[in-house]
Structures are given as C-alpha cells and as structure tokens.
Amino acid sequence: MKVLIIEDEIPAAEKLERYLLKYDASTTVAAILDTVESAVAWLRDHQSEVDLIFMDIQLKDGLSFQIFQQVPVKKPVIFTTAFNEFALDAFKVSSIDYLLKPITFTDLSAALKKLESLREQLHQPKDQPERMQALVANLKTKEYKTRFMVKLGEHIRSITTDQIGLFYADGRDVYLVTTQNRKFIIDYTLESLEDILDPKVFFRLNRTFILNINAIKDVLVYSNSRLKITLVQEFDKEIIVSREKVGDFKEWFDGLQNA
C-alpha cells in the first residue's frame, strides 16, 4: 500500500509512518506534505500513485478542506486532528475515518481495517451505493467518558473527569483518585480505561498508573532513562514513567500531537 501523509507536525508525521509500517511492513509513504498549496500541487500530478491519504485538518497555510475545493480527491482519506468540531465537514467529503490526536496504534489499526472492509463491500456487485452510504453513516466521532459513578458507603456519587487526578491498579483492584486525594474502587481495568478516556488529557505511564495531565506538578529525569512524576496533590506512591513509554509521554506532555 502506498500512502500520502499531509501533516504539518514532523513528530506526528513520523509517528504515523512508524505505525503504518508496524501495521504493514510493505507500506510505502510516497510523500509527507505540510501545506494546502503543496498538497494540491502534488495531488494534481501524482494522485494515481497512492492508495490512501492521511490528512491533518489544520495545516500551515489553512484547513485541508481547501484542498478539495482546488483538486478532485479520488483516493480514500483518513483525517487526523486534535479537534472533533471538524467531524461533520470531514464526512461531507466522504472520508473513511476521523482520528483524534494523539493517535494510538489501536486507532490506526481500526481505521485501516475499516478501509479494508469498505473495499471488500465495494467489490461486491450488488447494492454498492447503498453499502457505501451505510458504511459512511456508521462512522462516528469518537466520544470519551466524562464522568464515573462511585460508591460512598450507602451513597452513589458521580465524579467528572476534571475532578480525577489519576487511576492506578493495586493487585486486582483499580482505584480512581480525585484531585482531593479521595480513593474509590471502580469496575474497570486500566486497559478499558485507556479506550474510554480522552488521550489528550489522560496518559498511561506504565502498568500501574494512568495520569491526568493537569495533576502533574513536575517531571524529573530518573535512572535508566526513565522519568519521575511529582503530583500537584499529595500522593504516597512513587510514579515512574516506564522506559518504553518515555518517548510517547514527552510528545503527549509537550502537546506536539495535539497541534
């Protein structure tokens, strides 16, 4: 598969290329472009050379929707952005998917599998327009959980995600810890929390902790190329970013993927 990447943040483009190669080692990135102007020029001359286009919505010289106004885009498009308000505009130009940054390998894999399924559907001779419309209609902007129900004695409380400092696992139990340092056991695994929490706000540091970016007071360089986190709130457990997570954490903390 040959892919065109239209993305104005070099780290985000490089990470997307790594994920594409991880998904399929035979993937070739034909070009990485960072402006509407360069994308229009490239597509006019080379569009037939690629099978799929990844487009960041906000580019250096404008929104990528302007590309569609200047050149017919006949290849499948997967949009990438940090802002979900562009979802309707993305679907108006029949995009295959709409990925919110920071993009995970799971998100990318799901989008590519959706593309494969769509191609299989289109290869069937009957009801092709209806199948296309049904598939596009089922595409939805990903929504993230904004509150959790917890038990407090005989009472039930609802805690919003902006009131949560972190989640952590202790044996088989997973705890929600509020910014006021109150702890509640919840019926979720850390893996399931990763799928339902906004990745712009929450990051999984290691096997034990998922942290809210607003709970971070300081980040220290630690031994063996790891990082140590100090929280705004008092917390009695040491929080270390695992070595394999350090690169992704720095991108998340710096906000490069959210640009």
Residue pairs with C-beta under 8 A, 6 or more apart in sequence:
1 24
1 26
1 27
1 28
1 51
1 52
2 27
2 28
2 29
2 30
2 49
2 50
2 51
2 52
3 20
3 27
3 28
3 29
3 30
3 50
3 51
3 52
3 53
3 54
4 29
4 30
4 31
4 33
4 42
4 43
4 50
4 52
4 53
4 54
4 75
5 13
5 16
5 17
5 29
5 31
5 32
5 33
5 53
5 54
6 32
6 33
6 34
6 39
6 53
6 54
6 55
6 56
6 59
6 64
6 67
7 13
7 16
7 32
7 33
7 34
7 54
7 55
7 56
7 80
8 34
8 35
8 56
8 58
8 59
8 60
8 259
9 56
9 256
9 257
9 259
11 251
11 256
11 257
12 56
12 80
12 101
12 103
12 256
12 257
12 259
13 32
15 103
15 251
15 257
16 54
16 80
16 103
16 108
17 29
17 32
19 103
19 105
19 108
20 27
20 29
20 108
21 27
22 105
23 105
23 108
23 109
23 112
24 112
30 46
30 49
30 50
31 42
31 46
33 39
33 42
34 59
34 60
35 59
35 60
35 61
36 59
36 61
36 62
36 63
36 64
36 66
36 67
36 70
37 61
39 55
39 59
39 64
39 67
40 67
40 70
40 71
43 67
43 71
43 73
44 71
47 71
47 73
47 74
47 75
50 75
51 75
51 76
52 75
52 76
52 77
52 78
52 115
53 73
53 75
53 76
53 77
53 78
54 77
54 78
54 79
54 80
55 64
55 67
55 77
55 78
55 79
55 80
56 64
56 79
56 80
56 81
57 63
57 64
57 65
57 79
57 80
57 81
57 83
57 86
57 90
58 64
58 81
58 83
58 259
63 86
64 79
65 86
65 89
65 93
67 73
68 93
73 93
76 95
76 96
76 115
76 118
77 93
77 94
77 95
77 96
78 95
78 96
78 97
78 98
78 99
78 111
78 115
79 86
79 90
79 95
79 97
79 98
79 99
80 99
80 101
80 103
81 98
81 99
81 100
81 101
82 100
82 101
82 200
82 257
82 258
82 259
84 98
84 100
84 141
84 142
86 98
87 98
87 141
90 98
91 98
91 136
91 139
94 136
95 139
96 111
96 114
96 115
96 118
96 139
97 110
97 111
97 114
97 115
97 139
98 139
98 141
99 107
99 108
99 111
100 107
100 141
100 142
100 199
100 200
101 199
101 200
101 257
101 258
102 199
102 200
102 248
102 251
102 252
102 257
102 258
103 257
104 199
106 195
107 142
114 135
114 139
117 135
118 132
118 135
121 128
121 131
121 132
121 135
122 128
122 131
122 132
124 131
144 196
144 197
144 198
145 161
145 196
145 197
146 160
146 161
147 158
147 159
147 160
147 161
148 158
148 159
148 161
148 164
148 176
148 186
149 156
149 157
149 158
149 159
150 156
150 157
150 158
150 159
150 176
150 184
150 186
151 157
151 184
152 184
159 176
159 178
159 184
161 197
161 198
161 201
161 202
161 212
162 214
163 178
163 179
163 180
164 176
164 177
164 178
164 179
164 212
165 177
165 178
165 179
165 181
165 211
165 212
165 214
165 215
165 231
165 232
165 233
165 235
166 177
166 209
166 210
166 211
166 212
166 215
166 231
166 235
166 239
167 174
167 175
167 176
167 177
167 186
167 188
167 190
167 193
167 202
167 209
167 210
168 174
168 175
168 177
168 208
168 209
168 210
168 237
169 175
169 189
169 190
169 207
169 208
170 208
173 185
174 185
174 186
174 188
174 189
174 190
174 193
175 183
175 184
175 185
175 186
176 183
176 184
176 185
176 186
177 183
177 235
178 184
179 215
179 232
179 233
180 233
181 233
181 234
181 235
188 196
190 204
190 207
190 208
190 210
193 202
193 210
194 204
194 210
197 210
199 252
200 213
200 258
201 212
201 213
201 214
202 210
202 211
202 212
202 213
203 210
203 211
203 213
203 248
203 249
203 252
203 253
204 210
204 245
205 211
205 229
205 239
205 240
205 241
205 242
205 245
205 249
206 240
206 241
206 242
206 245
207 242
209 239
211 229
211 239
213 252
213 253
214 232
215 231
215 232
215 233
216 229
216 230
216 231
216 232
216 253
217 230
217 231
217 232
218 229
218 230
219 227
219 228
219 229
219 230
219 253
220 227
220 228
220 229
220 230
221 227
221 228
222 228
222 240
222 241
224 243
225 243
225 246
226 240
226 241
226 242
226 243
226 246
227 240
227 241
227 246
227 249
228 238
228 239
228 240
228 241
229 239
229 240
229 241
230 239
231 239
241 249
251 257
